[in-house]
């Protein structure tokens, strides 16, 4: 019964690094866009909102 020895401190730090890397990748995806890309997304969102409002029924 010889198992592989692991250093818990190193494993903990490795997990923390991977979580920070994941958060950084998400932030880069959200905020790492050009101004034109951000404006295009805003225009698409407002167009979708207008289309949705146009299809609502008056009660």
Steps between C-alpha positions, in 0.01 A plus 500: 500500500733770384317806382634816347593758761360849454589824671172649623640853508606478136168345400307779678706767326452327165122501547502868602706591192265314268196675653665842462588415140139405432372831642762691299391326180137591568593863564707510183204369302270764648729803504767422245309619195550790268281808518337408169414152627346643818292751300388225263383284790313796654331570166397137462364491855296817452369373166394173664331691783310718251389191305381334820311811610339522157357150537347556843127519530323788666276375777 
